[in-house]
Amino acid sequence: MTPQFDYFIIIAAMRTGSNLLEANLNAIEGVTSHGEAFNPHFIGRLKSEELLGITLEQRDDDPAALLQAIRQAPGEMNGFRFFQGHDQRVLEPVLNDPRCAKIILTRNPVDSYISLKIARETKQWQLKNIKRRREAQVDFDAEAFVKYLNRQQEFHLSLTHHLQKSGQVPFHVTYDDLNQIDILNGLAAWLGVSGRLSAIDDTLKPQNPDRALAKVTNPDEMEQALSQIDSFNLHAAPNFEPRRRPIVANYIATPKTPLIFMPIRGGIEGPVTNWMAALDAVSVDGLLTNQNRKQTRHWLQTHPGHRKFTVLQHPLARAHHAFCRHILNTGPGAYLKIRHFLRNRLKIPIPGQLRDGNYPVEQHYEAFSAFLTFLRQNLALQTSVRVDGSWCSQSRALEGFASFAHPDLILREDELITALPDLARRMGHTNPPKPESAAPDTPFTLTDIYDDKLEALAAEAYQQDYVQFGFGAWKPLRGAE
């Protein structure tokens, strides 16, 4: 039967037991792990300048050559250890290669962090003779540990995401597994090699076997600091909202000034595009839009010094605009199928046709309140209705932008009257126009119905936006309502 893998990578961090795991793998007949093959300071082993006939300089010039040499080295299975600080040019091709076995080694991050500090203090990175053990206690730095923890978590999240997308399953090993022969032999079976361990390699000795609190000079401070760390992310708002792609065709550029507007759908596209047209003294039809990715990239390349910008709206105001334009309205811009669903399935009190007198402000308040409740469910994927771009989270929209291009500026609707002219002056305009206010929502404005309950409902629906962008209570724009 054809083996599943051609070679392997051990993805680990310093002080997680990677030396011990490697020693045990190397004790299996036909298996060779070639150390830290892509460490920027050496090749394979400390002070080594050559591996499998490839020099340190040759590896730095062409890391793929060493990767191929490891893959083709004699024996049943060859591999190497890889840490976060190693040559990143290697990681993506390896992760994309289903013929490479991914072994992910982890350890309690408190233990690995303290062990790393002790090793740096004692200058002892391995222990083979217990008589030569160097002891030390170190200070626990809570701020440094949080940074260390975040780096490890982000790295492992990116690994998991990459492997999930490509349908690959790694072999997970923890530090505590390294003295269990059945697990290590299970790893050998998973790799597809014929050899097995008859005993655990005991060449390397544990350097710091004491409990974590005994290894630090400030155990009380460490306990207090760790009690404040939210390891289980209890305060994070779950985000089930689907990821969004950038709709590059909606981007709007001025023909003379190197400005490009990346709109988040809402109620401010009109005022911003009108301002851009006035800035370059052209009609709105004279602005550049409806371009594909290739054309937009060409615009970016041929307009050095350009600025890309987008505009955030208060979530409550944006939701109200979407409700009035797409749900209440039965004319152009109406989402008639969604409107029908909301009226007939969710019983939101929207009249079949808006006429004078048949939709009082009290009913508008009730209907919009129900719409905000629907939005909370919709964004959590609890309804059968699509998450439309006119009411999706603005944080999701910005994430979508990033897959094509990041905006240089993220402005806010309540600062446009000064922010847009300031931007124009930076682009060389001495007397730029002022933007107009957006047209008021009809049949009622948000000012007509606003209260704390509506704010609370919006905050529930758009937790991510309120947290990410620091939105407070909504206030009417100056001169807008």
LUMMITOR-130923 format. One line per 10 residues: number of its first residue (from 1); their letters; for each residue x, y, z of C-alpha. Coordinates in Angstrom, 3 decimals. Each point is the difference from the previous one (the first is absolute). Layout:
<rs>
NUM) a) X,Y,Z | ...
</rs>
This chain:
<rs>
1) mtpqfdyfii) 0.000,0.000,0.000 | 1.302,3.473,-0.907 | 1.030,1.951,3.121 | -2.175,2.971,0.852 | 2.950,2.303,0.698 | 3.428,0.682,-1.542 | 1.447,2.077,2.860 | -1.055,1.764,3.210 | 0.202,3.300,1.831 | -0.132,0.447,3.777
11) iaamrtgsnl) -1.653,3.360,0.642 | 0.793,1.110,3.529 | 1.232,2.857,2.149 | 3.147,0.254,2.067 | -0.100,-1.946,3.292 | -2.921,-2.223,-0.970 | 2.027,-3.239,-0.079 | 0.912,-0.020,-3.670 | 3.515,-1.307,0.701 | -1.459,-2.968,1.892
21) leanlnaieg) -2.566,-0.709,-2.695 | 2.714,0.156,-2.637 | 2.256,-2.330,1.986 | -2.758,-2.588,0.229 | -0.833,0.281,-3.697 | 3.661,-0.443,-0.846 | 0.033,-3.137,2.151 | -2.539,-1.577,-2.383 | 1.706,-1.977,-2.736 | -0.230,1.747,-3.355
31) vtshgeafnp) -1.067,3.389,1.443 | 2.231,3.074,0.096 | -0.892,3.478,1.208 | 2.623,2.506,-1.140 | -0.382,2.517,2.792 | -0.760,3.663,-0.555 | 0.702,-0.126,-3.716 | -1.269,3.521,-0.630 | 1.218,1.816,3.097 | 1.329,3.350,-1.314
41) hfigrlksee) 3.163,-0.252,2.159 | 1.103,-3.563,-0.776 | -1.023,-2.973,-2.088 | -1.261,-3.090,1.796 | 2.145,0.116,3.141 | 1.664,2.805,1.941 | 3.254,1.127,-1.653 | -0.723,-2.162,-3.026 | 0.495,1.633,-3.402 | -1.006,-2.883,-2.268
51) llgitleqrd) -2.826,-2.529,-0.246 | -0.445,-2.731,-2.615 | 2.680,1.603,-2.146 | -1.643,3.442,0.063 | 1.813,2.884,1.662 | -1.563,2.679,2.158 | 0.471,2.569,-2.792 | -1.530,-2.293,-2.613 | -3.003,-0.635,2.249 | -0.558,3.703,0.551
61) ddpaallqai) 0.130,0.604,-3.760 | -2.329,-2.917,-0.820 | -1.804,-1.615,2.968 | -1.982,-2.210,-2.389 | 3.218,-1.832,-0.907 | 0.525,-1.106,3.608 | -3.664,-0.936,0.297 | 0.359,-2.243,-3.031 | 3.223,-1.505,1.396 | -1.770,-0.903,3.254
71) rqapgemngf) -2.865,-1.523,-1.927 | 2.391,-2.164,-2.062 | 2.462,-0.904,2.774 | 0.685,-3.714,0.592 | -2.280,-1.904,2.353 | -3.711,-0.592,0.341 | -0.920,3.450,1.253 | 1.884,3.270,0.471 | -1.105,3.264,1.492 | 0.971,3.049,2.013
81) rffqghdqrv) -1.066,2.275,2.844 | -1.530,3.393,-0.696 | -0.531,2.903,2.426 | -1.899,3.222,-0.548 | 3.218,2.001,-0.507 | 1.365,-2.288,-2.705 | 0.053,0.774,-3.728 | -3.628,0.789,-0.846 | 0.621,-0.663,-3.696 | -0.094,-3.704,0.857
91) lepvlndprc) -3.200,-0.094,2.008 | -2.629,0.672,-2.656 | 1.242,-2.535,-2.592 | 0.312,-2.610,2.736 | -3.494,0.693,1.338 | -1.365,-0.210,-3.528 | 1.672,-3.372,-0.620 | -2.254,-2.923,1.040 | 3.013,-2.313,-0.382 | 1.600,1.713,3.005
101) akiiltrnpv) -1.102,-1.365,3.388 | -0.734,2.798,2.446 | 0.893,-0.770,3.627 | -1.121,2.790,2.328 | 1.665,0.001,3.417 | -1.378,2.154,2.816 | 0.587,0.562,3.709 | -1.718,1.895,2.782 | 1.024,3.561,-0.983 | 0.788,0.992,3.600
111) dsyislkiar) 2.487,-2.855,0.250 | 1.601,0.701,-3.369 | 0.224,3.739,0.761 | 1.693,-0.547,3.372 | 2.275,-2.687,-1.441 | 1.046,2.399,-2.746 | 0.861,2.705,2.531 | 2.022,-2.477,2.092 | 1.906,-1.270,-3.038 | 0.881,3.555,-0.972
121) etkqwqlkni) 1.111,0.692,3.554 | 2.112,-3.165,0.428 | 1.114,-0.306,-3.653 | -0.874,-3.708,0.278 | -2.274,-1.213,-2.791 | 0.421,-3.768,0.379 | 0.844,-2.280,2.903 | 1.578,-3.420,-0.452 | 1.967,-0.271,3.255 | -2.073,0.806,3.081
131) krrreaqvdf) 3.164,1.019,1.880 | 0.391,2.949,-2.362 | -3.469,1.379,0.559 | -0.106,3.761,0.564 | -2.805,1.323,2.168 | -1.585,3.423,-0.031 | -3.144,1.816,0.998 | -1.360,2.708,-2.267 | -2.440,2.863,0.280 | -3.429,-0.578,-1.515
141) daeafvkyln) -0.758,2.994,-2.239 | -3.783,-0.001,-0.556 | 0.081,2.452,-2.913 | 2.727,-1.931,-1.813 | -1.837,-3.267,0.602 | -3.232,1.327,-1.512 | 1.915,1.066,-3.122 | 1.648,-3.441,-0.141 | -3.374,-1.722,0.442 | -1.659,2.110,-2.704
151) rqqefhlslt) 2.791,-0.741,-2.475 | -0.319,-3.735,0.614 | -3.784,0.043,-0.285 | 0.010,2.039,-3.209 | 2.603,-2.300,-1.556 | -1.956,-3.145,0.851 | -3.290,1.516,-1.152 | 1.570,0.819,-3.364 | 1.390,-3.545,-0.243 | -3.376,-1.535,0.810
161) hhlqksgqvp) -1.796,2.226,-2.484 | 2.489,-0.802,-2.769 | -0.212,-3.752,0.540 | -3.788,0.048,0.295 | -0.328,1.837,-3.315 | 2.162,-2.599,-1.740 | -1.667,-2.974,1.718 | 3.140,-1.211,1.788 | 0.128,-1.601,3.434 | 3.138,0.497,2.130
171) fhvtyddlnq) 1.233,-2.253,2.804 | -0.216,1.892,3.304 | 2.506,-0.788,2.756 | 0.292,1.712,3.370 | 3.058,0.274,2.223 | -1.572,-2.476,2.434 | -0.365,-2.578,-2.805 | 3.745,-0.208,-0.567 | 0.583,-2.657,2.688 | -2.814,-2.255,-1.224
181) idilnglaaw) 1.362,-2.614,-2.353 | -3.403,-1.038,-1.327 | -0.687,3.538,-1.224 | 3.404,0.298,-1.640 | -0.491,-3.361,-1.676 | -3.421,1.202,-1.094 | 1.783,2.936,-1.619 | 2.316,-2.428,-1.787 | -3.022,-1.942,-1.278 | -1.621,3.228,-1.190
191) lgvsgrlsai) 3.190,0.947,-1.857 | -0.167,-3.366,-1.732 | 3.458,-1.246,1.033 | 0.646,-3.593,0.980 | 2.211,0.622,3.028 | -1.218,0.319,3.589 | 1.538,1.047,3.301 | 0.751,-2.643,2.599 | 0.843,2.611,2.642 | -0.100,3.764,0.447
201) ddtlkpqnpd) 3.256,1.756,-0.770 | 1.433,1.123,3.355 | 2.988,1.943,-1.267 | -1.620,3.371,0.716 | -1.003,0.782,3.573 | -2.723,2.410,1.183 | 1.757,3.230,0.884 | -2.614,1.613,2.259 | -2.195,-2.710,1.530 | -1.390,2.181,2.805
211) ralakvtnpd) -3.522,1.399,-0.098 | -0.361,3.366,-1.712 | -0.462,2.064,3.188 | 3.295,-1.298,1.381 | 1.910,1.243,-3.036 | -0.840,3.683,0.392 | 1.036,2.631,2.513 | -3.497,1.541,0.139 | -2.472,-2.913,0.234 | -2.790,2.061,1.602
221) emeqalsqid) 0.230,2.610,-2.730 | -0.018,-2.746,-2.631 | -3.125,-1.611,1.456 | -1.781,3.342,0.082 | 1.010,0.840,-3.575 | -1.060,-3.380,-1.375 | -3.369,0.253,1.715 | -0.691,3.099,-2.104 | 0.756,-1.682,-3.332 | -3.111,-1.101,-1.850
231) sfnlhaapnf) 1.325,-3.313,-1.330 | -3.435,-1.095,-1.133 | -0.887,3.288,-1.715 | -3.072,0.400,2.187 | -0.551,3.619,-0.981 | 0.355,-0.441,-3.762 | -3.129,0.500,-2.067 | -0.470,-3.001,-2.292 | -0.038,0.974,-3.645 | -1.907,-2.388,-2.275
241) eprrrpivan) -0.482,2.600,-2.694 | 1.328,-1.227,-3.349 | 3.199,1.482,-1.335 | -0.433,2.524,-2.784 | 1.891,0.499,-3.237 | 1.023,3.470,-1.123 | -2.319,1.274,-2.729 | 2.692,1.822,-1.950 | -2.467,1.103,-2.681 | -1.631,2.263,2.615
251) yiatpktpli) 3.211,1.926,0.682 | -0.103,3.594,-1.253 | 3.029,2.002,-1.139 | 0.382,3.618,-0.987 | 1.379,0.537,-3.536 | 2.513,2.725,0.980 | 0.667,-0.184,3.747 | 1.522,-3.366,0.994 | -2.834,-0.909,2.390 | -1.965,-3.235,0.111
261) fmpirggieg) -3.079,-0.557,2.157 | -0.642,-3.539,1.274 | -3.638,0.211,1.105 | -1.593,-2.037,2.751 | -3.607,-0.138,-1.103 | -2.259,2.351,1.926 | -1.309,3.526,-0.269 | 3.144,2.002,-0.724 | 1.027,-1.132,-3.506 | -1.993,2.853,-1.600
271) pvtnwmaald) 1.519,2.888,1.981 | 3.551,-1.384,-0.373 | -0.245,-0.612,-3.760 | -1.608,3.421,-0.533 | 2.889,1.566,1.932 | 2.572,-1.903,-2.071 | -1.645,1.182,-3.217 | -0.021,3.612,1.240 | 3.645,-0.327,1.059 | 1.100,-0.859,-3.548
281) avsvdglltn) -2.658,2.209,-1.667 | -1.613,-2.891,-1.840 | -3.437,-1.548,0.023 | -0.641,-3.082,2.129 | 0.020,-1.962,-3.252 | 3.539,1.273,-0.563 | 1.323,-1.884,3.047 | 1.761,-3.310,-0.596 | -1.906,-3.032,1.238 | -1.224,-3.431,-1.057
291) qnrkqtrhwl) 3.592,-1.091,-0.636 | 1.243,-3.562,0.469 | 2.935,-0.991,2.184 | 2.535,0.241,-2.807 | -1.150,3.488,-0.960 | -0.046,1.133,3.635 | 3.524,-1.341,0.594 | 1.129,1.861,-3.115 | -1.565,3.202,1.398 | 1.839,-0.498,3.294
301) qthpghrkft) 3.308,-0.646,-1.794 | -0.338,3.041,-2.264 | -1.027,2.399,2.770 | 2.935,0.194,2.426 | -0.856,1.829,3.183 | -3.633,-1.075,-0.228 | -2.193,-0.243,3.067 | -2.694,-2.639,0.534 | -2.685,0.821,2.525 | -3.236,-1.340,1.396
311) vlqhplarah) -2.641,1.363,2.362 | -1.607,-1.566,3.067 | -3.525,0.789,1.126 | -1.499,-0.424,3.429 | -1.553,-3.523,-0.089 | -3.411,1.234,1.150 | -0.175,2.705,-2.678 | 1.185,-2.411,-2.673 | -2.590,-2.615,1.024 | -2.740,2.628,-0.053
321) hafcrhilnt) 1.001,1.107,-3.489 | -0.004,-3.627,-1.224 | -3.440,-0.535,1.552 | -1.506,3.101,-1.619 | 1.620,-0.481,-3.407 | -0.251,-3.751,-0.485 | -2.800,-1.244,2.267 | -2.615,2.740,0.405 | 0.407,1.212,-3.560 | -1.815,-1.841,-2.812
331) gpgaylkirh) 1.574,1.971,-2.844 | 3.557,0.061,-1.385 | 2.468,-1.559,2.421 | -2.635,-2.062,1.828 | 0.767,-3.584,0.997 | -3.493,-1.228,-0.684 | 0.567,-3.682,0.803 | 1.683,0.794,3.315 | -2.726,2.558,0.711 | -2.635,-2.663,-0.592
341) flrnrlkipi) 1.849,-2.418,2.306 | 0.254,2.563,2.789 | -3.673,0.966,-0.293 | -1.506,-3.450,-0.349 | 2.377,-2.317,1.806 | 1.385,2.206,2.756 | -3.117,2.192,0.250 | 1.948,3.258,-0.014 | -2.745,2.682,-0.209 | 0.775,1.407,-3.445
351) pgqlrdgnyp) -3.000,1.099,-2.117 | -0.414,-1.565,-3.422 | 0.191,3.453,-1.562 | 1.137,3.189,1.707 | -2.621,2.719,-0.180 | -0.491,3.199,1.924 | -1.555,-0.777,3.345 | 0.222,-3.788,-0.128 | 3.418,-0.226,1.705 | 0.307,2.175,3.121
361) veqhyeafsa) 3.313,0.641,1.728 | -0.932,-2.391,2.850 | -0.316,-2.825,-2.524 | 3.320,0.992,-1.576 | 1.656,-0.311,3.406 | -1.511,-3.437,0.535 | 0.907,-1.202,-3.497 | 3.587,1.264,0.168 | 0.450,-1.546,3.461 | -1.110,-3.349,-1.431
371) fltflrqnla) 2.383,0.475,-2.952 | 2.932,0.516,2.377 | -0.915,-3.257,1.750 | -0.090,-1.683,-3.416 | 3.457,1.420,-0.778 | 1.464,-1.561,3.159 | -1.355,-3.379,-1.098 | 0.924,0.529,-3.649 | 3.627,0.891,0.748 | 0.220,-3.105,2.185
381) lqtsvrvdgs) -1.220,-2.099,-2.960 | -3.208,-0.921,1.843 | -2.297,0.967,-2.873 | -0.353,-1.196,-3.587 | 0.443,3.559,-1.318 | 3.368,0.975,-1.490 | 2.288,2.352,1.922 | -0.241,2.935,-2.361 | 2.853,2.422,-0.548 | -2.176,2.932,1.004
391) wcsqsraleg) -0.278,-1.292,3.578 | 2.979,-2.333,0.445 | 2.491,0.880,2.720 | 2.362,2.730,-1.099 | 2.865,-1.907,1.612 | -0.763,-2.917,-2.344 | -0.054,2.350,-2.975 | 3.425,1.368,0.934 | 1.370,-3.526,0.346 | -1.225,-0.628,-3.522
401) fasfahpdli) 1.796,3.115,-1.287 | 3.269,-1.330,1.394 | 0.050,-2.946,-2.392 | 0.415,2.485,-2.872 | 1.323,3.260,1.462 | -0.023,1.760,3.359 | -1.528,3.476,0.243 | 2.515,2.656,1.003 | -2.654,1.934,1.909 | -3.062,-1.127,1.928
411) lredelital) -2.176,3.073,0.478 | -3.265,0.347,1.902 | -3.212,1.505,-1.222 | -0.151,2.571,2.783 | 3.409,1.441,-0.955 | -0.386,0.129,-3.800 | -0.762,3.715,-0.110 | 3.587,0.721,1.087 | 1.792,-3.288,-0.786 | -0.683,-0.012,-3.753
421) pdlarrmght) 1.169,3.592,-0.621 | 3.085,-0.703,2.149 | 0.719,-3.060,-2.130 | -0.386,2.047,-3.178 | 2.400,2.671,1.283 | 2.592,-2.709,0.656 | -0.452,-1.049,-3.638 | 0.772,3.509,-1.253 | -3.408,1.764,-0.087 | 0.069,3.473,1.515
431) nppkpesaap) -3.734,0.653,0.126 | -1.819,-3.360,0.057 | -3.798,-0.195,0.156 | -1.839,-1.060,3.123 | -2.024,-3.204,-0.147 | -3.766,0.167,0.150 | -2.024,-1.787,2.652 | -1.755,-3.225,-0.894 | -3.669,0.264,-0.799 | -2.168,-0.751,3.055
441) dtpftltdiy) -1.592,-3.428,0.278 | -3.709,-0.166,-0.787 | -2.772,-0.267,1.072 | 1.609,0.701,3.393 | 3.514,0.873,1.104 | 1.855,-1.735,2.772 | -0.332,3.150,2.088 | -3.783,-0.486,-0.054 | 0.206,-3.339,1.813 | 3.409,-0.257,1.688
451) ddklealaae) 0.237,-1.270,3.590 | 2.271,-2.170,2.157 | -1.891,-3.180,-0.887 | 0.811,0.396,-3.694 | 3.640,0.654,0.873 | 0.109,-3.167,2.111 | -1.544,-2.071,-2.792 | 2.553,1.343,-2.482 | 2.836,-0.748,2.418 | -1.215,-3.591,0.331
461) ayqqdyvqfg) -0.171,-0.439,-3.768 | 3.340,1.715,-0.676 | 2.127,-0.939,3.009 | 3.089,-0.371,-2.167 | -0.337,3.459,-1.538 | -0.675,1.723,3.311 | 3.082,-1.632,1.522 | 2.305,0.290,-3.021 | -0.762,3.627,-0.780 | -0.959,1.376,3.405
471) fgawkplrga) -3.470,1.201,-0.934 | -1.910,1.738,2.766 | -3.603,1.160,0.082 | -1.258,1.327,-3.330 | -0.355,3.748,-0.423 | -1.557,1.903,-2.922 | 2.524,1.422,-2.457 | 0.318,3.745,-0.004 | -2.483,1.424,-2.441 | -1.102,-3.445,-1.166
481) e) -3.212,-0.497,1.922
</rs>
